[in-house]
Structures are given as structure tokens and as C-alpha cells.
Amino acid sequence: MLTVAVTGTTRAQGGAAARSLLAAGWTADLAAMFAYFTASGLDVDVAALHRDFPEVGRHGFPDWAHAQDRTAILTPGPMPEAARH
């Protein structure tokens, strides 16, 4: 498991994070994404999104989780190719 701190870092630290992830076998795209999070962070103003886009429906995590098809997740079988990378 990798933990990436997203606050109080510099761009140089973000670059170092990307190099570490690439060395660990991560894809360049994924390494770049986490390097960005490390160097710049990511904030979302949920209240502003609700205010500015009231027409977009929203749901909380519990509602989303309840609606998922658990049989697809829990059924034994081969791992899909996309999940192997």
C-alpha cells in the first residue's frame, strides 16, 4: 500500500515521488497523477459544486455502495485483464 501526502510538499518532492512510483513499476500516467497530488494537492469545494450545478444529481457513499452489484464483486473467477495492471 502506498500513502502519498498531498500537502506541504514541493514540486521537487512530487518529481521524486513520480520517480519512486515508476521504479516500483507504476505506469507513467499513474506516477504523474500522484506526483501532481504530492506537489500541488487536490481540493474540491463540494458546497460550491452543489451551488453552481444544482441540476446534477448527487448521492452519498452509503447510497452508492448499497446500489452496487455485490455478486459481480464476490463471485470467484479469473481476475479481469484490466484489473491485473
C-alpha positions in Angstrom: 0.0 0.0 0.0 1.3 3.5 -0.9 0.4 6.5 1.1 1.0 9.9 -0.6 1.0 13.1 1.4 -0.7 15.8 -0.6 0.0 18.9 1.5 3.2 20.7 2.5 5.3 19.4 -0.3 7.3 20.9 -3.2 7.4 20.2 -6.9 10.8 18.6 -6.3 9.2 16.2 -3.9 6.5 15.5 -6.4 9.2 14.6 -9.0 10.9 12.3 -6.5 7.5 10.6 -5.8 7.0 10.1 -9.6 10.4 8.5 -10.0 9.8 6.2 -7.0 6.5 5.1 -8.4 8.0 4.5 -11.9 10.8 2.5 -10.3 8.1 0.4 -8.5 6.5 -0.5 -11.8 3.6 2.0 -11.9 2.6 3.4 -15.3 3.8 6.9 -16.3 0.3 8.3 -16.2 -0.4 7.0 -12.7 3.0 8.2 -11.4 2.4 11.6 -12.9 -1.0 11.8 -11.3 0.3 11.0 -7.8 3.3 13.4 -8.4 0.8 16.2 -9.1 -1.2 15.3 -5.9 2.1 15.3 -3.9 3.3 18.6 -5.3 0.1 20.6 -5.8 -2.6 18.8 -3.8 -6.2 18.4 -4.7 -9.1 20.3 -3.2 -12.7 20.1 -4.0 -15.3 22.6 -2.8 -18.3 20.4 -2.6 -20.6 23.2 -1.4 -19.7 25.3 -4.4 -20.3 22.4 -6.8 -23.8 21.9 -5.3 -24.5 25.6 -5.5 -23.2 26.1 -9.1 -24.6 22.9 -10.6 -27.9 22.1 -8.7 -29.2 20.2 -11.7 -26.6 17.5 -11.2 -27.9 14.7 -9.0 -25.8 13.6 -6.1 -25.7 10.7 -3.7 -23.6 9.8 -0.7 -21.2 6.8 -0.5 -23.7 4.7 1.5 -26.4 5.1 -1.2 -23.8 4.3 -3.9 -22.5 1.3 -2.1 -26.0 -0.1 -1.5 -26.8 0.1 -5.2 -23.7 -1.9 -6.3 -24.0 -5.5 -7.6 -22.0 -7.4 -5.0 -22.4 -10.7 -6.8 -20.0 -9.4 -9.5 -17.5 -8.5 -6.8 -17.8 -11.6 -4.7 -18.2 -14.3 -7.4 -15.0 -16.3 -7.6 -13.4 -16.4 -11.0 -10.5 -15.1 -13.0 -9.5 -11.5 -12.5 -10.4 -9.3 -15.4 -7.4 -8.4 -17.6 -7.8 -4.6 -16.8 -7.6 -5.3 -13.1 -4.2 -7.1 -13.4 -2.3 -3.9 -14.2 
